[in-house]
Amino acid sequence: MLFVCYPKCSTCKKAEKWLDERKISYEKRDIKTQNPTADELREWWEKSGLPLKRFFNTSGNLYKEMKLKDRLPDMSEEEQIELLATDGMLVKRPVLVDGDKVLVGFKEKEWEEIV
């Protein structure tokens, strides 16, 4: 299981604590120092079944600075994936990847059902 997070993120800390309390083993990866590649993001998006917009950290400063709320609707999915791959701070976190299951963000109820 791969746990992609930003160590300073409070939501990521809650998710990690949740995993640790349940003694679930995982490989931890810092999204800022090891940004997901376009291929990884494409694969995670396809496995997640989520709209691509859910992979964007819409509350992040970079998202707001780049005015992505207005730009994303005019971008192709491939352009969006390539953009996400440029900076881990654009990606909503945490991301939990377990085989064919991918969770984006931490909602305890959702994680309990899938993990």
PyRosetta script that sets phi, psi and omega in degrees:
from pyrosetta import init, pose_from_sequence

init()
pose = pose_from_sequence("MLFVCYPKCSTCKKAEKWLDERKISYEKRDIKTQNPTADELREWWEKSGLPLKRFFNTSGNLYKEMKLKDRLPDMSEEEQIELLATDGMLVKRPVLVDGDKVLVGFKEKEWEEIV")
pose.set_psi(1, 135.0)
pose.set_omega(1, 179.8)
pose.set_phi(2, -109.4)
pose.set_psi(2, 126.6)
pose.set_omega(2, 179.4)
pose.set_phi(3, -113.1)
pose.set_psi(3, 107.1)
pose.set_omega(3, -178.1)
pose.set_phi(4, -101.3)
pose.set_psi(4, 120.9)
pose.set_omega(4, -172.5)
pose.set_phi(5, -146.8)
pose.set_psi(5, 173.4)
pose.set_omega(5, 172.1)
pose.set_phi(6, -116.6)
pose.set_psi(6, 115.0)
pose.set_omega(6, -172.2)
pose.set_phi(7, -54.6)
pose.set_psi(7, -27.6)
pose.set_omega(7, -178.6)
pose.set_phi(8, -86.5)
pose.set_psi(8, -6.2)
pose.set_omega(8, -176.6)
pose.set_phi(9, -79.5)
pose.set_psi(9, 125.2)
pose.set_omega(9, -178.2)
pose.set_phi(10, -65.2)
pose.set_psi(10, -36.4)
pose.set_omega(10, 178.4)
pose.set_phi(11, -65.8)
pose.set_psi(11, -39.6)
pose.set_omega(11, 177.7)
pose.set_phi(12, -64.1)
pose.set_psi(12, -39.2)
pose.set_omega(12, 178.3)
pose.set_phi(13, -63.0)
pose.set_psi(13, -41.2)
pose.set_omega(13, 178.0)
pose.set_phi(14, -63.3)
pose.set_psi(14, -43.3)
pose.set_omega(14, -179.0)
pose.set_phi(15, -64.6)
pose.set_psi(15, -42.2)
pose.set_omega(15, 179.5)
pose.set_phi(16, -64.7)
pose.set_psi(16, -41.8)
pose.set_omega(16, 177.2)
pose.set_phi(17, -61.0)
pose.set_psi(17, -41.8)
pose.set_omega(17, 179.4)
pose.set_phi(18, -60.0)
pose.set_psi(18, -45.2)
pose.set_omega(18, 178.9)
pose.set_phi(19, -64.1)
pose.set_psi(19, -45.2)
pose.set_omega(19, -178.4)
pose.set_phi(20, -63.7)
pose.set_psi(20, -40.9)
pose.set_omega(20, 179.8)
pose.set_phi(21, -62.6)
pose.set_psi(21, -28.5)
pose.set_omega(21, -180.0)
pose.set_phi(22, -95.1)
pose.set_psi(22, 6.0)
pose.set_omega(22, 179.0)
pose.set_phi(23, 55.1)
pose.set_psi(23, 39.7)
pose.set_omega(23, 178.4)
pose.set_phi(24, -92.0)
pose.set_psi(24, 124.7)
pose.set_omega(24, -178.1)
pose.set_phi(25, -84.8)
pose.set_psi(25, 145.5)
pose.set_omega(25, -177.2)
pose.set_phi(26, -157.2)
pose.set_psi(26, 159.8)
pose.set_omega(26, 172.1)
pose.set_phi(27, -99.7)
pose.set_psi(27, 125.1)
pose.set_omega(27, -177.2)
pose.set_phi(28, -94.8)
pose.set_psi(28, 135.3)
pose.set_omega(28, 180.0)
pose.set_phi(29, -134.8)
pose.set_psi(29, 128.7)
pose.set_omega(29, 179.6)
pose.set_phi(30, -79.5)
pose.set_psi(30, 117.5)
pose.set_omega(30, -175.4)
pose.set_phi(31, -66.6)
pose.set_psi(31, -22.7)
pose.set_omega(31, -179.1)
pose.set_phi(32, -80.8)
pose.set_psi(32, -40.0)
pose.set_omega(32, -178.5)
pose.set_phi(33, -89.4)
pose.set_psi(33, -24.0)
pose.set_omega(33, 178.0)
pose.set_phi(34, -128.5)
pose.set_psi(34, 74.4)
pose.set_omega(34, -177.6)
pose.set_phi(35, -60.8)
pose.set_psi(35, 137.6)
pose.set_omega(35, 175.7)
pose.set_phi(36, -59.9)
pose.set_psi(36, 142.4)
pose.set_omega(36, 177.8)
pose.set_phi(37, -79.9)
pose.set_psi(37, 165.4)
pose.set_omega(37, 177.1)
pose.set_phi(38, -60.0)
pose.set_psi(38, -39.8)
pose.set_omega(38, 179.4)
pose.set_phi(39, -64.0)
pose.set_psi(39, -42.9)
pose.set_omega(39, 177.8)
pose.set_phi(40, -62.7)
pose.set_psi(40, -47.6)
pose.set_omega(40, -178.6)
pose.set_phi(41, -60.8)
pose.set_psi(41, -41.9)
pose.set_omega(41, 179.0)
pose.set_phi(42, -61.2)
pose.set_psi(42, -46.0)
pose.set_omega(42, -179.7)
pose.set_phi(43, -64.2)
pose.set_psi(43, -45.5)
pose.set_omega(43, -179.7)
pose.set_phi(44, -62.9)
pose.set_psi(44, -42.5)
pose.set_omega(44, -179.6)
pose.set_phi(45, -61.3)
pose.set_psi(45, -46.3)
pose.set_omega(45, -179.5)
pose.set_phi(46, -62.5)
pose.set_psi(46, -41.7)
pose.set_omega(46, -179.2)
pose.set_phi(47, -71.0)
pose.set_psi(47, -31.2)
pose.set_omega(47, -174.5)
pose.set_phi(48, -71.5)
pose.set_psi(48, -30.8)
pose.set_omega(48, -174.8)
pose.set_phi(49, 73.9)
pose.set_psi(49, 7.7)
pose.set_omega(49, -178.4)
pose.set_phi(50, -90.5)
pose.set_psi(50, 157.2)
pose.set_omega(50, 171.6)
pose.set_phi(51, -64.5)
pose.set_psi(51, 145.2)
pose.set_omega(51, -177.5)
pose.set_phi(52, -58.0)
pose.set_psi(52, -32.4)
pose.set_omega(52, -179.4)
pose.set_phi(53, -58.4)
pose.set_psi(53, -28.6)
pose.set_omega(53, 179.7)
pose.set_phi(54, -65.6)
pose.set_psi(54, -17.1)
pose.set_omega(54, 179.2)
pose.set_phi(55, -83.3)
pose.set_psi(55, -8.1)
pose.set_omega(55, 179.7)
pose.set_phi(56, -90.2)
pose.set_psi(56, 137.7)
pose.set_omega(56, 176.2)
pose.set_phi(57, -81.6)
pose.set_psi(57, 82.1)
pose.set_omega(57, -172.6)
pose.set_phi(58, -68.2)
pose.set_psi(58, -16.0)
pose.set_omega(58, 178.6)
pose.set_phi(59, -96.1)
pose.set_psi(59, -0.7)
pose.set_omega(59, -177.8)
pose.set_phi(60, -78.2)
pose.set_psi(60, 153.3)
pose.set_omega(60, 179.9)
pose.set_phi(61, -61.7)
pose.set_psi(61, -42.1)
pose.set_omega(61, -177.6)
pose.set_phi(62, -62.6)
pose.set_psi(62, -42.3)
pose.set_omega(62, 178.0)
pose.set_phi(63, -57.0)
pose.set_psi(63, -44.7)
pose.set_omega(63, -178.6)
pose.set_phi(64, -70.9)
pose.set_psi(64, -43.1)
pose.set_omega(64, 179.5)
pose.set_phi(65, -60.5)
pose.set_psi(65, -37.4)
pose.set_omega(65, -178.5)
pose.set_phi(66, -83.1)
pose.set_psi(66, -1.2)
pose.set_omega(66, -179.3)
pose.set_phi(67, 52.2)
pose.set_psi(67, 45.3)
pose.set_omega(67, -175.6)
pose.set_phi(68, -71.2)
pose.set_psi(68, -23.7)
pose.set_omega(68, 177.8)
pose.set_phi(69, -55.7)
pose.set_psi(69, -39.9)
pose.set_omega(69, -179.2)
pose.set_phi(70, -85.0)
pose.set_psi(70, -27.3)
pose.set_omega(70, -174.5)
pose.set_phi(71, -86.0)
pose.set_psi(71, -34.7)
pose.set_omega(71, -173.8)
pose.set_phi(72, -57.2)
pose.set_psi(72, -41.9)
pose.set_omega(72, -177.8)
pose.set_phi(73, -59.3)
pose.set_psi(73, -24.4)
pose.set_omega(73, -179.7)
pose.set_phi(74, -93.5)
pose.set_psi(74, 0.6)
pose.set_omega(74, -178.5)
pose.set_phi(75, -100.6)
pose.set_psi(75, 145.6)
pose.set_omega(75, 175.0)
pose.set_phi(76, -72.4)
pose.set_psi(76, 164.2)
pose.set_omega(76, 178.0)
pose.set_phi(77, -60.2)
pose.set_psi(77, -40.1)
pose.set_omega(77, -179.7)
pose.set_phi(78, -63.7)
pose.set_psi(78, -41.3)
pose.set_omega(78, 177.6)
pose.set_phi(79, -63.9)
pose.set_psi(79, -38.9)
pose.set_omega(79, 178.6)
pose.set_phi(80, -64.7)
pose.set_psi(80, -43.1)
pose.set_omega(80, 179.1)
pose.set_phi(81, -63.4)
pose.set_psi(81, -44.6)
pose.set_omega(81, 178.6)
pose.set_phi(82, -60.8)
pose.set_psi(82, -39.8)
pose.set_omega(82, 178.7)
pose.set_phi(83, -64.9)
pose.set_psi(83, -46.1)
pose.set_omega(83, 177.9)
pose.set_phi(84, -56.8)
pose.set_psi(84, -36.2)
pose.set_omega(84, -177.3)
pose.set_phi(85, -72.8)
pose.set_psi(85, -10.7)
pose.set_omega(85, -178.3)
pose.set_phi(86, -79.6)
pose.set_psi(86, -24.9)
pose.set_omega(86, -176.3)
pose.set_phi(87, -157.8)
pose.set_psi(87, 121.3)
pose.set_omega(87, -179.5)
pose.set_phi(88, -58.8)
pose.set_psi(88, -22.9)
pose.set_omega(88, -179.0)
pose.set_phi(89, -73.1)
pose.set_psi(89, -11.1)
pose.set_omega(89, 175.2)
pose.set_phi(90, -82.5)
pose.set_psi(90, -18.2)
pose.set_omega(90, -173.4)
pose.set_phi(91, -89.7)
pose.set_psi(91, 131.4)
pose.set_omega(91, 176.2)
pose.set_phi(92, -64.0)
pose.set_psi(92, 140.6)
pose.set_omega(92, -177.7)
pose.set_phi(93, -137.6)
pose.set_psi(93, 162.1)
pose.set_omega(93, -3.1)
pose.set_phi(94, -75.4)
pose.set_psi(94, 164.1)
pose.set_omega(94, 172.7)
pose.set_phi(95, -117.5)
pose.set_psi(95, 128.7)
pose.set_omega(95, 178.2)
pose.set_phi(96, -116.6)
pose.set_psi(96, 122.3)
pose.set_omega(96, -177.4)
pose.set_phi(97, -118.3)
pose.set_psi(97, 120.2)
pose.set_omega(97, 179.8)
pose.set_phi(98, -136.5)
pose.set_psi(98, 94.2)
pose.set_omega(98, -178.4)
pose.set_phi(99, 61.8)
pose.set_psi(99, -116.9)
pose.set_omega(99, -179.0)
pose.set_phi(100, -90.2)
pose.set_psi(100, 0.9)
pose.set_omega(100, -178.3)
pose.set_phi(101, -103.9)
pose.set_psi(101, 134.2)
pose.set_omega(101, 177.6)
pose.set_phi(102, -134.5)
pose.set_psi(102, 126.5)
pose.set_omega(102, 176.7)
pose.set_phi(103, -115.7)
pose.set_psi(103, 137.2)
pose.set_omega(103, -179.8)
pose.set_phi(104, -121.3)
pose.set_psi(104, 126.3)
pose.set_omega(104, -174.0)
pose.set_phi(105, 80.9)
pose.set_psi(105, 169.0)
pose.set_omega(105, -178.8)
pose.set_phi(106, -119.2)
pose.set_psi(106, 108.7)
pose.set_omega(106, 171.1)
pose.set_phi(107, -123.1)
pose.set_psi(107, 111.0)
pose.set_omega(107, -172.0)
pose.set_phi(108, -52.0)
pose.set_psi(108, -44.8)
pose.set_omega(108, -178.3)
pose.set_phi(109, -61.0)
pose.set_psi(109, -43.2)
pose.set_omega(109, 179.5)
pose.set_phi(110, -63.4)
pose.set_psi(110, -43.3)
pose.set_omega(110, -179.1)
pose.set_phi(111, -65.9)
pose.set_psi(111, -39.2)
pose.set_omega(111, 179.2)
pose.set_phi(112, -60.9)
pose.set_psi(112, -36.3)
pose.set_omega(112, -178.3)
pose.set_phi(113, -72.1)
pose.set_psi(113, -30.7)
pose.set_omega(113, -170.7)
pose.set_phi(114, -105.7)
pose.set_psi(114, -33.9)
pose.set_omega(114, -173.9)
pose.set_phi(115, -80.0)
pose.dump_pdb("model.pdb")
